[in-house]
Amino acid sequence: MLILFDGVCNLCAWSVRFIIEHDPRTVFRFAALQSDLGRQLMIQHGLDPEAMNSFVLIQNDKAHTESSAALHVARKLTWPWSWAYAFILLPKPFRDAVYRFISRHRYRWFGRADSCLMPTPELRARFVD
């Protein structure tokens, strides 16, 4: 499974580190939305490559976005984080409204980096160019 994330968003970088820490089976790989691969996959799945307001989970050649992506990721993490998947039972318009609100304010609340997240040498294998 591949997660496309906003490489300059501090919240997104924190989220990637959190996922890595709680993904001992190394289910997830990562690529920045700004990368050539990220843009190519966005187009391939009918998503706007200029939209940096979401992270995308590519799973079984299907793209999950917004709250659905976050919850599908949570489902694969260690306990207790996997229990967050229960929020999938909430109506998608409500879940996505909350997701969009956070996404809209993420730079103001958490800041923005000058460049994309650079993985440490030991984590480099988890990132796709």
Secondary structure, DSSP 8 states (H G I E B T S, - for coil): -EEEE-TTBHHHHHHHHHHHHT-TT---EEEETTSHHHHHHHHHTT--TT--S--EEEETTEEEEHHHHHHHHHHTS-TTGGGGGGGGGS-HHHHHHHHHHHHHHHHHHH-B-SS-----GGGGGGB--
